[in-house]
Amino acid sequence: MADTKILLSEKEIPRQWYNIMADMPQLPGPPLHPATKKPVGPDDLSAIFPMALIEQEMSAERWITIPDEVLDIYALWRPTPLYRAKRLEAVLKTPAHIYYKYEGVSPAGSHKPNTAVPQAYYNKKAGITRIATETGAGQWGSSMALAGKMFGLEVAVYMVRVSYDQKPYRKIAMETWGATVNPSPSSLTNSGRKALEADPDSPGSLGLAISEAVEDAATHSDTNYALGSVLNHVLLHQTVIGQEAKKQLAIAGEYPDIVIGCCGGGSNFGGISFPFLFDEARGKKVRALAVEPASCPTLSKGEFRYDFGDTAGLTPLMMMYTLGHDFMPPGIHAGGLRYHGDSPLVSQLCRDGLIEAKAYRQLACFEAAVIFARSEGIIPAPETSHAIRAAIDEALICKEEGKEKCILFNLSGHGYLDLAAYSDYLGGKLSDYEYPEEMIRKSLSRLPVI
Ligand SMILES: Cc1ncc(COP(=O)(O)O)c(C=O)c1O
């Protein structure tokens, strides 16, 4: 009988990150300065990022060595297990082979520490003592709090208001790891105060929380900013996931026909799929599918053009799919997927037809999450349920067509601190948000003209 778990030893933690920029047929347009609209150089970014990360952001090197200090901390949870979802396959009666890589075994419960740790490391090395950052669902804030503590950095987190209210245990986790947590919009920054003036009950958004954290970093000389997704160096760090998964599937004698990841800013999707796209650039065939919420359908319904990464327009302009930087997505439970934009790398790959995107509504995702929890046991994060929905649908297509395809998805995080969302779902209190076409149209009409 095939193994249920495929495990690697600590010696097999990847020693290098994979930089997909070395293999992309077309690179995204360069980031532009928010005021001059000219391409930004390393010096423009050095007010809020350490030079080592700026170099990674712009690097053309295919492989980048992971420092020993980072590997040492990765070893607390890496390599993560790869599971064959035998029980889910049986429930679905599908001939497909379904595998999931489980990133929920990290101390913070998701893939996010894979980049929080190197970001903390490079900041510490650069003499920084404090990090300001944002968090949506709380997964990234928790990861940065943990990584900051490992390297003796103070961490200030701006947490999107709706998640701050929905997920009190995430806040407690961050505080346990020593971070300070402020609901966003807050009265601590100009961007926050402006948003509160416009709407004292604002639910907040990732774009707005980013504005607050960037402003905090830019106005404190001891402080840098850290972002949990979107940027090239973040996706780079996450490629440990796909590299391990490839080795593990090879042990099982398999290669995926389709690789699936949920997509907020793109780091979990990039992390699982880019090492397989490396193979595709060398002639192998693989489908890569990014899954997003229908209430925030950036890749599926956004426009591909320059936009700010945050609401207030403080960050460089990035070439990406966007719904408009002041788009305020509905308060769905998958808080980590409520981002108006997407990684420029993922956006460019989508534009060039090298990856696919699909959007699902919240109820269909929770239904899939419950099927998964009742077959495989793990209760997934609401974000991850989007990938599970897509994996189940692909497996059902295999059943209809009688095809034995190999499906791999990333179980990006567990949902044990998201049980209020499950309570709402099981109690029939969750609804599907309509695709907010009018809001998106208005927001897109306010995009900067380049
Ligand atoms: C569990 C989980 N999965 C996925 C995501 C989506 O983020 P990204 O697209 O950067 O992977 C998040 C974001 O917070 C998350 O918490």
The ligand as a Gaussian input file, in Angstrom:
#p B3LYP/6-31G(d) Opt

LIG

0 1
 C       -3.045000      30.146000       5.698000
 C       -2.829000      31.144000       4.618000
 N       -2.785000      30.712000       3.350000
 C       -2.616000      31.571000       2.325000
 C       -2.506000      32.928000       2.557000
 C       -2.401000      33.818000       1.378000
 O       -1.247000      34.557000       1.299000
 P       -0.254000      34.410000       0.096000
 O       -1.041000      34.525000      -1.161000
 O        0.772000      35.391000       0.244000
 O        0.277000      33.049000       0.281000
 C       -2.517000      33.422000       3.860000
 C       -2.351000      34.865000       4.119000
 O       -2.421000      35.341000       5.202000
 C       -2.689000      32.507000       4.908000
 O       -2.739000      32.924000       6.167000

